[in-house]
Amino acid sequence: MKASPDARPERWLSSLALVVIALISLGNVVTRYVTGGSLAFTEEFSVFLLVVLTFAGASVALRRNGHIRIGLLERALPEAPRKALIAFQWLCGAIVLGLITWFGARLTWEEYQWESLSPGLGLPQWWYIVWLPVLSAAMLVRQTQQTLDRLSGRLEDEP
């Protein structure tokens, strides 16, 4: 049995985000039960951390070949056209992730320059947005690793 490819930094980040979401949500529930009031920061942080969790988890799934893919055409093709199709799939994904990274980085820079503040807590908005280009770039790296593994035969798709 081959060892599964890993994306350890993204795995740790997504685990940390999930633990923090659980802890601040629990803290909010206890505070609301005891005092009748609510902690102001929990919703803003939970939404932010949920985005981090989603992108980091998607990066891990890319590295482990865990995303849904219809492989009927791939399995029906001979070796050379199959590799060309895999490369085309990578190109399409790279274009999308590259655009997300590029425009996410531009948005982050603009938010930094404008000194925009978050509506709930008044924190710099770019603190939240910077994770979009960072994690989409990580997804692009993991997709490239997965594609190279598939093309070299180190990663076999399901029959």
Disulfide bonds with the S-S distance in Angstrom:
none
